[in-house]
Amino acid sequence: MHNKLTIKDIAKKLGVSVSTVSRALKDHPDISEKTKSLIRNFANEMNYRPNVLALSLRKQKSNTIGLIIPEIVHHFFSSVISGIEDLTYREGYNLIICQSNENQFRESTNLQALIDHRVDGIIISMSKSTTNFNHFKKAWEDGIPMVFFDRICDAIETDRVVMDDFEGGRLATEYLIKKGCSNILHLAAAPNLLIGRNRRDGYLEALRQYNIPIREKFILKCDTREEVITMQNHILSLVPQIDAIFAVNDSTAIATIQMLRRNGYRVPEDIRVIGFGDGPIATIVEPALTTVEQKGYDMGREAVRLLLQRLNNPNVPIDYQTRVFTPTIKERESA
């Protein structure tokens, strides 16, 4: 097997310096067109392929962007992917998509794989189980441009694209209060997840605004369909005391509606239910789900825009930016 041709070999054969070859292959303006075409033609004839993994080429653009998301099947994330893909494709970039499956170890492995593939930048939404941010810190210290969206890492300073989850939680709760509800159960996310915390804080703020007493027993950690099933008896034991439920996401809201109806309760007559997300499932459930609309497609595009702004101006110090999308209520039958 013949050894792979290196930049050094080309330089030796053509009697020029290694840096001249390197710069000519990167189309550097300092090198004359004549020298560039001489070196390029020779490289092509000899089937020269740059070693993408060679550290010397770290600064060369791969025109590839990496994306790490918790779940591909989740409607919010799939609409984010659409927004990201539309813009990356239009701007001439390839996209590598990794799924962390809500697992910190996989997320860390994904991140390393993308860095090993020399992506130009990475767009990330953090997994639910991530409590240690060392993998992000290391990438950040290594100068990898990153944009976090939806679930952001507070431990490092990066560009961010977020939904105003606090306002979303406040709006959802206020909507129920204006419908005459004052005993509102909140099915909440894990406290380590910033978006869940913000939605819960929005819920608390609305209760305070309308002078409704806050009761700890009306806040339950329950943010998946499975948890609704596991906690069914506990939720049903609270039902006689409540008139509405605000769930931190649509799938939890829908599982709750189904569970209530199986147990003889009418939605919205007996209990109003509101969700958060507005995926396609929101309109399939009976009654159709009133929910907070998340703008996934637009958030995806914005994440790419922020990343490209950084990639296209590598030497310009740009202040980190946080883009905030304002949620709206999608009114249907469940609340």
C-alpha positions as CSV (number, residue, x, y, z in Angstrom):
1,M,0.0,0.0,0.0
2,H,1.5,3.3,-1.0
3,N,1.8,6.0,1.6
4,K,-0.7,8.9,1.5
5,L,0.6,12.0,-0.2
6,T,1.2,14.8,2.2
7,I,1.6,18.6,1.8
8,K,5.3,18.0,2.5
9,D,5.6,15.7,-0.5
10,I,3.9,18.2,-2.8
11,A,6.2,21.0,-1.5
12,K,9.3,18.8,-2.1
13,K,8.2,17.7,-5.6
14,L,7.4,21.3,-6.7
15,G,10.3,22.9,-4.9
16,V,8.2,25.3,-2.8
17,S,7.7,25.7,0.9
18,V,5.1,23.7,2.9
19,S,3.3,26.9,3.9
20,T,3.0,27.9,0.2
21,V,1.3,24.6,-0.6
22,S,-0.9,24.8,2.4
23,R,-2.0,28.3,1.6
24,A,-2.5,27.6,-2.1
25,L,-4.8,24.7,-1.3
26,K,-6.8,27.0,1.0
27,D,-7.0,29.6,-1.8
28,H,-5.1,32.2,0.3
29,P,-5.0,35.6,-1.4
30,D,-1.2,36.0,-0.8
31,I,-0.4,33.2,-3.3
32,S,-0.5,34.0,-7.0
33,E,-3.1,32.4,-9.2
34,K,-0.3,30.8,-11.3
35,T,1.2,29.1,-8.2
36,K,-2.2,28.1,-7.0
37,S,-3.2,26.4,-10.2
38,L,0.2,24.7,-10.5
39,I,-0.1,23.3,-6.9
40,R,-3.8,22.4,-7.3
41,N,-3.3,20.6,-10.6
42,F,-0.4,18.6,-9.2
43,A,-2.4,17.7,-6.1
44,N,-5.3,16.6,-8.2
45,E,-3.1,14.4,-10.4
46,M,-1.6,12.8,-7.4
47,N,-5.0,12.3,-5.9
48,Y,-4.1,14.3,-2.9
49,R,-6.7,14.3,-0.2
50,P,-6.3,16.6,2.8
51,N,-6.1,14.7,6.1
52,V,-9.2,16.1,7.8
53,L,-8.0,14.9,11.1
54,A,-4.6,16.5,10.9
55,L,-4.5,19.2,13.5
56,S,-2.7,21.5,11.2
57,L,-6.0,21.8,9.3
58,R,-8.0,22.6,12.4
59,K,-8.6,26.1,11.1
60,Q,-9.9,24.9,7.7
61,K,-13.7,25.1,7.4
62,S,-15.5,21.8,7.0
63,N,-18.7,23.6,6.1
64,T,-20.5,21.2,8.5
65,I,-22.6,22.1,11.5
66,G,-23.4,19.7,14.3
67,L,-26.7,19.5,16.1
68,I,-27.3,17.7,19.4
69,I,-30.9,17.3,20.5
70,P,-32.6,15.2,23.2
71,E,-35.2,13.5,20.9
72,I,-35.7,13.5,17.2
73,V,-39.3,12.2,17.4
74,H,-40.4,15.0,19.7
75,H,-42.5,17.5,17.6
76,F,-40.8,20.6,19.0
77,F,-37.3,19.2,18.2
78,S,-38.4,18.0,14.7
79,S,-39.7,21.4,13.9
80,V,-36.5,23.0,15.1
81,I,-34.6,20.6,12.8
82,S,-36.7,21.8,9.9
83,G,-35.8,25.4,10.6
84,I,-32.1,24.5,11.1
85,E,-31.9,22.4,8.0
86,D,-33.6,24.9,5.7
87,L,-31.1,27.6,6.6
88,T,-27.9,25.5,6.8
89,Y,-28.7,23.9,3.4
90,R,-29.4,27.3,1.8
91,E,-26.1,28.7,3.2
92,G,-24.1,25.7,1.8
93,Y,-23.5,23.8,5.1
94,N,-24.0,20.2,5.8
95,L,-25.7,19.1,9.1
96,I,-24.9,16.2,11.3
97,I,-27.7,15.4,13.8
98,C,-27.1,13.5,17.0
99,Q,-29.7,12.4,19.5
100,S,-28.7,12.3,23.2
101,N,-31.9,10.4,24.3
102,E,-32.0,12.6,27.4
103,N,-28.8,11.0,28.5
104,Q,-25.8,13.0,29.8
105,F,-23.2,10.3,28.8
106,R,-24.6,10.1,25.3
107,E,-24.7,13.8,25.0
108,S,-21.0,14.0,26.0
109,T,-20.1,11.3,23.5
110,N,-22.1,13.0,20.7
111,L,-20.3,16.3,21.4
112,Q,-16.9,14.6,21.2
113,A,-17.8,12.8,18.0
114,L,-18.8,16.1,16.4
115,I,-15.6,17.8,17.5
116,D,-13.6,14.8,16.1
117,H,-15.4,15.3,12.8
118,R,-14.2,18.9,12.8
119,V,-17.6,20.6,12.6
120,D,-17.4,24.4,12.3
121,G,-19.9,24.9,15.1
122,I,-22.5,23.1,17.2
123,I,-26.1,23.8,18.1
124,I,-27.3,22.1,21.3
125,S,-30.4,21.6,23.4
126,M,-29.4,20.0,26.6
127,S,-30.6,16.6,27.9
128,K,-32.9,16.4,30.9
129,S,-30.5,14.3,32.9
130,T,-27.5,16.7,32.4
131,T,-26.2,18.0,35.7
132,N,-22.5,18.1,35.0
133,F,-21.4,20.6,32.3
134,N,-17.7,19.7,32.0
135,H,-18.1,18.4,28.4
136,F,-19.6,21.8,27.4
137,K,-17.0,23.7,29.3
138,K,-14.2,21.8,27.6
139,A,-15.5,22.4,24.1
140,W,-16.1,26.1,25.0
141,E,-12.5,26.4,26.3
142,D,-11.3,24.8,23.1
143,G,-13.0,27.6,21.2
144,I,-15.8,25.6,19.5
145,P,-18.6,28.0,18.5
146,M,-21.8,26.8,20.2
147,V,-25.4,28.0,20.3
148,F,-27.7,26.6,22.9
149,F,-31.5,26.6,22.3
150,D,-34.5,25.9,24.4
151,R,-32.6,24.0,27.2
152,I,-29.5,26.1,27.7
153,C,-26.4,25.6,29.8
154,D,-26.1,28.4,32.3
155,A,-22.6,27.5,33.3
156,I,-21.0,28.9,30.1
157,E,-21.5,32.0,28.1
158,T,-22.7,31.3,24.6
159,D,-25.3,32.6,22.1
160,R,-28.7,31.4,23.1
161,V,-32.2,31.0,21.5
162,V,-34.9,30.6,24.1
163,M,-38.6,30.7,24.5
164,D,-39.8,33.0,27.3
165,D,-40.8,30.0,29.4
166,F,-41.6,32.1,32.4
167,E,-44.1,34.2,30.4
168,G,-45.5,31.0,28.9
169,G,-46.1,29.6,32.3
170,R,-47.6,32.8,33.5
171,L,-49.9,33.1,30.4
172,A,-51.1,29.5,30.8
173,T,-52.0,30.0,34.4
174,E,-53.5,33.4,33.9
175,Y,-55.7,31.9,31.1
176,L,-57.1,29.3,33.6
177,I,-57.6,32.0,36.3
178,K,-59.6,34.1,33.9
179,K,-61.8,31.1,33.2
180,G,-62.6,31.2,36.9
181,C,-60.1,28.6,38.2
182,S,-58.3,29.1,41.5
183,N,-57.2,25.6,42.5
184,I,-54.7,24.9,39.7
185,L,-52.5,21.8,39.8
186,H,-49.1,22.2,38.1
187,L,-47.4,19.1,36.7
188,A,-43.9,20.3,36.7
189,A,-40.5,19.3,35.2
190,A,-37.4,18.3,37.2
191,P,-36.0,21.3,39.1
192,N,-32.5,21.0,37.4
193,L,-34.0,21.9,34.1
194,L,-34.1,25.6,33.6
195,I,-37.1,25.7,31.2
196,G,-39.1,23.7,33.7
197,R,-38.1,26.0,36.5
198,N,-39.1,29.0,34.5
199,R,-42.5,27.6,33.6
200,R,-43.1,26.8,37.2
201,D,-42.0,30.3,38.3
202,G,-44.5,31.8,35.7
203,Y,-47.2,29.7,37.3
204,L,-46.3,31.0,40.7
205,E,-46.2,34.6,39.5
206,A,-49.7,34.4,38.0
207,L,-51.1,33.0,41.3
208,R,-49.4,35.9,43.2
209,Q,-50.7,38.5,40.7
210,Y,-54.2,37.3,41.3
211,N,-53.8,36.9,45.1
212,I,-54.3,33.1,44.9
213,P,-52.6,31.2,47.8
214,I,-49.7,29.0,46.7
215,R,-50.0,25.4,47.9
216,E,-47.0,23.1,47.6
217,K,-49.2,20.0,47.3
218,F,-50.4,21.5,44.0
219,I,-47.0,21.3,42.4
220,L,-46.0,17.7,41.4
221,K,-42.8,16.6,39.5
222,C,-44.5,14.8,36.6
223,D,-43.4,15.6,33.1
224,T,-43.9,12.5,31.0
225,R,-46.7,10.2,29.9
226,E,-45.2,7.4,32.0
227,E,-45.1,9.5,35.2
228,V,-48.8,10.4,34.8
229,I,-49.5,6.6,34.7
230,T,-47.3,5.9,37.7
231,M,-48.7,8.9,39.7
232,Q,-52.3,8.3,38.6
233,N,-53.6,7.5,42.2
234,H,-51.9,10.5,43.7
235,I,-53.2,12.9,40.9
236,L,-56.7,11.4,41.3
237,S,-56.6,11.9,45.1
238,L,-56.1,15.7,44.4
239,V,-58.8,16.0,41.8
240,P,-61.7,16.7,44.2
241,Q,-59.7,19.8,45.4
242,I,-58.7,21.2,42.0
243,D,-60.5,22.8,39.1
244,A,-57.6,23.0,36.5
245,I,-54.3,21.5,35.6
246,F,-51.3,23.2,33.9
247,A,-48.9,20.6,32.5
248,V,-45.3,21.5,31.7
249,N,-45.6,19.9,28.2
250,D,-48.2,18.6,25.8
251,S,-47.6,14.9,26.2
252,T,-48.1,15.1,30.0
253,A,-51.3,17.2,29.5
254,I,-52.7,14.7,27.0
255,A,-51.9,11.7,29.2
256,T,-53.7,13.6,32.0
257,I,-56.8,14.3,29.9
258,Q,-57.0,10.6,29.0
259,M,-56.5,9.5,32.6
260,L,-59.2,11.9,33.8
261,R,-61.7,10.7,31.2
262,R,-61.0,7.0,32.0
263,N,-61.9,7.8,35.6
264,G,-65.2,9.5,34.7
265,Y,-64.2,13.2,34.8
266,R,-65.2,15.6,32.0
267,V,-62.7,17.9,30.4
268,P,-63.1,20.9,30.5
269,E,-66.5,20.8,32.4
270,D,-65.1,19.3,35.6
271,I,-61.4,20.1,35.1
272,R,-59.7,22.4,32.6
273,V,-56.3,21.2,31.2
274,I,-53.7,23.3,29.5
275,G,-50.4,22.2,28.0
276,F,-47.2,23.6,26.6
277,G,-45.7,23.0,23.1
278,D,-48.5,22.8,20.5
279,G,-47.4,19.7,18.6
280,P,-49.6,17.9,16.1
281,I,-50.9,15.6,18.9
282,A,-52.6,18.6,20.5
283,T,-55.3,18.6,17.9
284,I,-55.7,14.8,17.8
285,V,-56.7,14.3,21.4
286,E,-60.3,14.6,22.4
287,P,-61.1,17.3,23.5
288,A,-58.4,19.2,21.5
289,L,-55.7,20.6,23.8
290,T,-55.5,24.3,24.7
291,T,-51.7,24.9,24.9
292,V,-48.8,27.4,24.8
293,E,-47.4,27.6,21.3
294,Q,-43.6,27.1,20.9
295,K,-42.1,28.5,17.7
296,G,-39.7,25.6,17.0
297,Y,-39.1,26.3,13.3
298,D,-38.3,30.0,13.9
299,M,-36.1,29.1,16.9
300,G,-34.1,26.7,14.7
301,R,-33.5,29.3,12.0
302,E,-32.4,31.9,14.6
303,A,-29.9,29.4,16.1
304,V,-28.3,28.9,12.7
305,R,-28.3,32.7,12.1
306,L,-26.4,33.4,15.3
307,L,-23.9,30.6,14.6
308,L,-23.2,31.7,11.0
309,Q,-22.7,35.3,12.2
310,R,-19.9,34.0,14.4
311,L,-18.5,31.6,11.8
312,N,-18.5,34.2,9.0
313,N,-16.7,36.8,11.2
314,P,-14.1,34.7,13.1
315,N,-11.9,37.7,13.9
316,V,-14.7,40.1,15.0
317,P,-15.5,40.0,18.7
318,I,-19.3,39.7,18.8
319,D,-21.1,40.0,22.2
320,Y,-23.0,36.9,23.1
321,Q,-26.6,37.3,22.3
322,T,-29.8,35.7,23.7
323,R,-32.8,35.7,21.4
324,V,-36.1,35.4,23.2
325,F,-39.3,34.2,21.5
326,T,-42.6,35.2,23.1
327,P,-45.1,32.4,23.5
328,T,-48.8,32.7,22.7
329,I,-51.8,30.7,23.8
330,K,-53.4,28.4,21.3
331,E,-57.0,28.2,22.4
332,R,-58.9,24.9,21.9
333,E,-61.4,22.9,23.8
334,S,-59.6,21.4,26.8
335,A,-59.5,24.6,28.8
